[in-house]
Amino acid sequence: MAQLSLEENIHFYLDELIELISNLKDDQYNFIPNGRTASVGRHLRHTLEIFLLLVNEYDSGKVNYEARARNPELEKNRALAIERLNFLKDHFQKPDKSLGLLNNQIIIGTSYYRELLYQLEHIIHHNAIIRPVVEDFLGNSIRENFGYAPATIKYQAKHVSG
């Protein structure tokens, strides 16, 4: 498995989400399984809003994830979600720079690339949560490693083949 750059990984996972959401029907995107509190759409809305906030606040140099917009239309409208995923694909690549991360009145130093890495991990985390739901709908048509972190894929390949 070739080592991908941060940007290549983000593109891969955004494309994976676009493919997945494109293959779901509206009722599947909005379905909340028994014992759960969120639909695929709600997980995607949450992930998108945090990533969009980072990209949109890049120029300000300060990021406060708690101040993100909460747009319920994103969790209901697959076409809008796909449009926002494509926007991210086209606009997240920016030069690294120092950022201030605000949280509960606390400001800590971070960088744009560090926050991009957080976005990647956040996408993978939510994909892992939604995987069992989409497996019920799409079965074997979802990508084999959907929802798995690259380290998990590498570990499984090493231990299955060895």
Backbone bond lengths (Angstrom), bond angles and torsions (degrees), N, CA, C in turn:
res aa  C-N    CA-C-N  psi(-1)  N-CA   C-N-CA  omega(-1)  CA-C   N-CA-C  phi
1 M - - - 1.457 - - 1.528 108.90 -
2 A 1.308 117.20 121.86 1.458 121.89 -178.92 1.525 110.11 -72.72
3 Q 1.311 114.76 145.53 1.456 121.28 178.07 1.531 108.38 -76.31
4 L 1.321 117.01 123.77 1.457 121.50 179.25 1.521 109.47 -98.55
5 S 1.312 116.45 150.85 1.457 121.10 174.72 1.523 109.19 -71.78
6 L 1.312 115.66 167.07 1.461 120.83 176.80 1.526 110.00 -56.39
7 E 1.318 116.70 -47.03 1.458 120.73 -178.68 1.531 111.31 -62.87
8 E 1.330 117.17 -41.83 1.471 120.56 178.40 1.523 111.25 -64.03
9 N 1.325 116.67 -39.88 1.466 120.38 177.24 1.521 110.95 -62.95
10 I 1.320 116.64 -44.95 1.464 119.59 -179.74 1.527 109.78 -62.32
11 H 1.321 117.50 -45.85 1.470 120.34 176.94 1.523 110.94 -57.24
12 F 1.328 117.10 -44.42 1.460 121.19 179.77 1.527 111.17 -57.86
13 Y 1.333 116.80 -49.26 1.466 120.04 -176.78 1.526 112.54 -71.77
14 L 1.329 118.10 -32.48 1.465 119.72 174.52 1.526 110.03 -67.30
15 D 1.333 117.34 -42.93 1.470 120.52 176.15 1.527 111.28 -61.26
16 E 1.322 115.85 -40.20 1.464 120.48 178.89 1.525 110.53 -60.74
17 L 1.329 116.26 -42.15 1.467 119.81 178.45 1.528 111.33 -67.07
18 I 1.320 117.06 -41.43 1.470 120.01 178.35 1.523 109.95 -59.69
19 E 1.324 116.56 -44.85 1.467 120.90 178.48 1.528 110.64 -61.04
20 L 1.317 116.67 -46.07 1.461 120.60 -178.64 1.519 111.19 -62.02
21 I 1.325 117.14 -51.33 1.458 121.31 -176.78 1.533 110.48 -63.73
22 S 1.314 116.80 -35.21 1.470 121.18 177.69 1.523 111.73 -64.38
23 N 1.325 117.16 -29.22 1.465 121.35 -178.20 1.524 113.86 -87.71
24 L 1.328 117.07 -9.59 1.461 120.23 177.54 1.517 110.65 -87.78
25 K 1.318 115.44 153.06 1.464 121.33 170.36 1.531 107.06 -89.33
26 D 1.320 116.22 162.32 1.464 120.42 -178.06 1.528 111.96 -56.59
27 D 1.338 117.46 -44.11 1.461 119.28 -178.60 1.530 111.42 -66.16
28 Q 1.330 118.40 -31.10 1.465 121.71 176.59 1.526 110.78 -71.04
29 Y 1.312 117.05 -40.13 1.464 122.89 178.86 1.530 110.65 -62.35
30 N 1.324 116.23 -32.81 1.473 121.35 -175.68 1.523 113.62 -99.59
31 F 1.315 118.07 -3.56 1.461 122.43 -176.02 1.530 111.47 -69.68
32 I 1.337 116.27 131.84 1.469 121.75 174.40 1.532 106.96 -110.08
33 P 1.341 117.33 110.54 1.465 120.27 -178.28 1.532 112.11 -65.83
34 N 1.327 115.25 155.19 1.465 120.35 175.45 1.519 109.86 -56.12
35 G 1.305 116.32 137.51 1.457 121.62 177.81 1.521 113.56 82.51
36 R 1.312 117.27 1.01 1.475 121.23 179.22 1.522 109.02 -118.89
37 T 1.311 115.34 164.17 1.459 119.60 -178.30 1.516 113.22 -114.62
38 A 1.321 116.99 -3.27 1.467 118.98 -174.91 1.519 111.84 -140.19
39 S 1.309 113.84 146.06 1.467 122.26 174.68 1.522 109.22 -86.64
40 V 1.322 116.54 171.59 1.463 121.41 171.68 1.525 108.42 -56.01
41 G 1.323 116.40 -44.63 1.459 121.12 -179.87 1.519 113.35 -59.24
42 R 1.317 117.19 -40.11 1.473 119.84 179.68 1.525 110.84 -67.77
43 H 1.326 117.09 -41.20 1.469 119.55 176.52 1.523 110.60 -61.76
44 L 1.329 115.85 -43.63 1.458 119.18 -179.37 1.525 111.08 -66.47
45 R 1.326 117.88 -41.43 1.465 120.79 177.23 1.515 110.57 -55.72
46 H 1.313 116.24 -48.66 1.469 121.50 -179.02 1.530 110.32 -59.00
47 T 1.319 116.75 -48.05 1.464 121.54 -179.40 1.523 110.82 -62.73
48 L 1.316 117.03 -45.76 1.459 121.51 -179.30 1.524 111.69 -62.60
49 E 1.314 116.98 -45.60 1.464 119.66 -175.89 1.520 112.60 -62.21
50 I 1.321 116.70 -38.89 1.459 119.57 178.95 1.530 110.67 -68.49
51 F 1.314 117.12 -42.83 1.465 121.06 179.71 1.535 110.11 -67.16
52 L 1.327 116.90 -44.60 1.464 120.47 178.56 1.524 111.35 -60.06
53 L 1.311 116.88 -39.00 1.462 120.32 179.07 1.527 110.25 -60.62
54 L 1.324 117.00 -45.87 1.463 120.33 179.18 1.527 110.75 -58.31
55 V 1.316 117.38 -48.28 1.462 121.46 -177.94 1.532 110.51 -64.56
56 N 1.315 116.06 -43.28 1.469 120.13 -177.34 1.524 113.43 -71.72
57 E 1.333 118.06 -26.05 1.469 121.48 -178.61 1.529 112.91 -97.59
58 Y 1.303 116.45 3.54 1.476 121.05 -179.46 1.530 111.62 -50.84
59 D 1.322 117.70 -49.50 1.459 120.99 -176.25 1.520 112.85 -64.27
60 S 1.327 117.44 -30.86 1.474 120.51 -179.34 1.524 111.80 -72.55
61 G 1.347 117.02 -24.85 1.460 120.58 -178.97 1.512 114.17 80.64
62 K 1.332 117.18 3.09 1.470 121.56 179.33 1.515 109.53 -131.73
63 V 1.314 115.22 137.98 1.459 120.84 -179.12 1.521 108.66 -128.67
64 N 1.325 115.46 129.17 1.459 121.88 176.24 1.528 107.08 -130.33
65 Y 1.317 116.52 97.09 1.458 121.17 -176.51 1.525 112.19 -63.59
66 E 1.318 116.82 -23.81 1.469 119.93 178.46 1.526 111.67 -69.75
67 A 1.327 117.64 -20.43 1.464 122.19 -177.61 1.526 112.04 -94.22
68 R 1.331 117.10 16.63 1.462 119.39 -177.61 1.533 110.42 -68.26
69 A 1.323 113.64 153.55 1.466 119.93 174.07 1.523 107.92 -69.82
70 R 1.276 115.73 147.42 1.459 120.29 175.43 1.518 106.84 -121.47
71 N 1.340 115.08 97.53 1.451 121.64 -174.20 1.522 109.52 -105.23
72 P 1.326 117.96 101.68 1.470 120.34 -178.26 1.528 113.01 -61.53
73 E 1.330 117.83 -20.45 1.460 120.45 178.83 1.535 111.06 -63.57
74 L 1.346 117.04 -32.42 1.471 120.90 178.73 1.523 111.94 -63.27
75 E 1.318 116.75 -32.34 1.464 118.37 -178.15 1.522 112.31 -84.94
76 K 1.323 117.64 -7.90 1.456 120.95 179.54 1.523 113.12 -109.14
77 N 1.317 116.90 -26.52 1.453 122.37 -169.58 1.531 110.31 -110.54
78 R 1.329 115.96 101.79 1.471 121.04 -178.79 1.527 112.32 -60.12
79 A 1.326 117.24 -40.59 1.469 120.31 -178.81 1.528 110.70 -62.85
80 L 1.315 117.50 -41.12 1.465 120.85 177.62 1.525 110.28 -65.49
81 A 1.315 117.45 -41.74 1.469 120.81 178.80 1.529 110.37 -61.68
82 I 1.310 117.45 -43.41 1.464 121.11 178.93 1.527 110.27 -64.90
83 E 1.317 116.81 -39.76 1.470 120.21 177.61 1.534 110.53 -61.18
84 R 1.335 117.45 -40.99 1.471 121.36 -179.93 1.532 110.48 -70.49
85 L 1.327 117.80 -36.58 1.467 120.77 175.41 1.528 110.28 -62.13
86 N 1.316 116.46 -42.97 1.467 120.16 177.52 1.523 111.41 -65.91
87 F 1.323 117.66 -37.29 1.466 120.82 175.49 1.528 109.72 -59.04
88 L 1.324 116.33 -46.60 1.465 119.60 179.03 1.525 111.14 -59.86
89 K 1.326 116.56 -44.97 1.477 119.85 178.97 1.523 111.13 -55.04
90 D 1.317 116.37 -37.90 1.467 121.25 -176.24 1.525 114.09 -84.66
91 H 1.342 118.33 -16.01 1.466 119.49 -169.82 1.526 116.38 -126.67
92 F 1.334 119.72 -4.29 1.461 118.68 -176.27 1.525 113.45 -79.28
93 Q 1.326 117.48 -21.33 1.469 119.52 -176.17 1.528 110.05 -77.43
94 K 1.312 114.27 107.85 1.458 123.22 -179.68 1.522 107.50 -140.32
95 P 1.320 117.63 160.15 1.469 119.32 177.17 1.531 111.27 -64.00
96 D 1.312 115.45 147.49 1.456 119.68 175.64 1.523 109.00 -65.88
97 K 1.316 116.22 146.37 1.458 121.37 174.37 1.519 108.42 -161.31
98 S 1.310 116.10 163.40 1.463 121.41 177.60 1.520 110.02 -70.48
99 L 1.321 114.77 142.26 1.459 122.09 177.10 1.514 109.13 -132.64
100 G 1.305 116.25 155.54 1.457 121.96 169.24 1.510 108.60 -100.97
101 L 1.316 117.25 124.96 1.465 122.67 178.92 1.515 107.96 -101.07
102 L 1.324 116.43 117.44 1.460 122.16 -178.44 1.518 109.51 -96.46
103 N 1.327 115.67 136.45 1.456 120.94 177.44 1.525 108.13 -155.86
104 N 1.324 116.48 117.28 1.466 120.81 178.31 1.525 112.51 48.46
105 Q 1.300 116.65 51.42 1.464 122.74 176.85 1.528 113.59 71.97
106 I 1.324 117.71 4.63 1.459 122.20 179.28 1.523 107.60 -105.60
107 I 1.323 116.73 138.04 1.463 121.22 175.49 1.526 107.76 -118.27
108 I 1.327 115.50 126.75 1.469 119.74 175.12 1.523 108.64 -123.81
109 G 1.306 115.58 155.79 1.453 120.60 178.02 1.513 111.24 -80.86
110 T 1.304 115.50 140.96 1.452 122.57 175.79 1.528 106.70 -150.10
111 S 1.294 116.56 -170.18 1.472 119.76 176.11 1.521 108.67 -137.54
112 Y 1.307 114.81 162.26 1.463 119.54 -179.99 1.522 110.77 -60.65
113 Y 1.335 117.78 -44.58 1.463 119.72 -179.52 1.528 111.98 -65.51
114 R 1.313 117.09 -36.16 1.471 119.22 176.48 1.522 110.02 -62.83
115 E 1.308 116.00 -40.16 1.462 119.82 179.14 1.528 111.32 -71.99
116 L 1.342 117.84 -31.66 1.466 119.51 173.23 1.525 110.69 -63.52
117 L 1.321 116.26 -39.86 1.463 119.54 176.72 1.527 110.32 -62.04
118 Y 1.323 116.54 -41.06 1.462 120.47 175.92 1.538 109.80 -60.04
119 Q 1.332 117.13 -42.60 1.471 120.16 179.68 1.527 110.94 -60.76
120 L 1.329 116.39 -43.23 1.460 120.85 178.25 1.528 110.61 -60.29
121 E 1.312 116.77 -48.25 1.469 120.57 179.60 1.521 111.43 -63.92
122 H 1.316 117.04 -35.07 1.457 121.96 179.79 1.529 110.51 -67.62
123 I 1.336 116.55 -41.66 1.465 120.47 176.53 1.528 110.16 -60.97
124 I 1.315 116.99 -48.15 1.463 121.19 -178.91 1.531 110.54 -61.08
125 H 1.317 116.85 -42.41 1.474 122.04 178.86 1.530 110.68 -58.14
126 H 1.323 117.37 -48.48 1.469 119.65 -179.04 1.523 111.77 -71.51
127 N 1.332 117.46 -32.34 1.461 119.12 174.64 1.529 110.85 -62.30
128 A 1.326 116.33 -37.43 1.474 119.97 177.59 1.523 110.96 -64.15
129 I 1.320 116.72 -35.98 1.467 120.28 179.46 1.524 111.27 -69.98
130 I 1.332 116.99 -39.08 1.465 119.07 -176.67 1.528 113.39 -85.35
131 R 1.325 116.93 -13.02 1.466 119.67 -177.60 1.534 113.30 -53.10
132 P 1.337 120.19 -49.05 1.472 118.58 -178.58 1.529 112.90 -61.24
133 V 1.324 116.78 -32.00 1.463 120.03 179.68 1.523 109.98 -70.10
134 V 1.314 116.79 -48.47 1.470 119.10 -177.46 1.525 111.60 -70.94
135 E 1.320 117.79 -27.41 1.480 119.60 174.88 1.514 110.42 -61.35
136 D 1.342 116.83 -37.73 1.465 119.78 177.82 1.527 111.23 -62.46
137 F 1.319 116.94 -34.79 1.463 121.03 -178.67 1.521 113.22 -85.06
138 L 1.332 116.27 -43.66 1.460 120.60 -169.00 1.522 114.10 -107.17
139 G 1.322 116.96 -11.36 1.455 120.36 178.08 1.513 112.56 56.33
140 N 1.315 115.94 -131.26 1.463 121.66 -176.48 1.526 114.13 -76.38
141 S 1.329 117.59 -1.43 1.467 118.47 -177.97 1.536 112.47 -80.68
142 I 1.335 118.03 -10.59 1.467 117.70 174.28 1.522 108.21 -81.01
143 R 1.315 115.20 154.79 1.466 119.67 -179.53 1.519 110.19 -58.86
144 E 1.306 115.46 141.03 1.468 122.39 -174.99 1.525 112.63 -53.34
145 N 1.314 117.25 -42.41 1.464 120.77 -175.38 1.516 113.48 -101.72
146 F 1.330 117.77 16.97 1.458 120.49 179.32 1.534 109.56 -57.28
147 G 1.316 116.05 129.11 1.457 121.05 178.39 1.518 114.21 87.77
148 Y 1.318 117.70 1.34 1.459 121.15 178.63 1.526 109.92 -104.15
149 A 1.312 115.85 137.55 1.461 121.49 176.32 1.522 109.32 -72.15
150 P 1.329 117.20 151.35 1.469 119.62 178.10 1.531 112.78 -53.73
151 A 1.329 117.93 -38.10 1.467 120.20 179.48 1.525 111.36 -64.64
152 T 1.324 116.86 -36.36 1.468 120.87 178.30 1.528 110.23 -67.90
153 I 1.312 116.56 -42.90 1.471 121.01 179.00 1.525 109.67 -61.02
154 K 1.321 116.27 -45.02 1.463 121.48 179.67 1.536 110.35 -63.32
155 Y 1.322 117.69 -43.86 1.456 122.18 179.60 1.531 110.62 -62.12
156 Q 1.332 115.76 -46.63 1.468 119.29 -179.35 1.516 111.47 -64.12
157 A 1.309 118.09 -39.30 1.480 121.10 178.96 1.520 110.28 -63.17
158 K 1.304 117.17 -40.08 1.466 122.31 -178.70 1.536 111.12 -68.36
159 H 1.332 116.36 -40.85 1.468 120.06 -174.85 1.520 113.73 -87.30
160 V 1.306 117.99 -21.14 1.461 120.72 176.83 1.515 109.76 -80.69
161 S 1.342 115.59 -40.49 1.464 118.64 -177.11 1.524 112.69 -85.57
162 G 1.333 116.83 -16.83 1.468 118.08 -175.48 1.413 112.94 -106.74
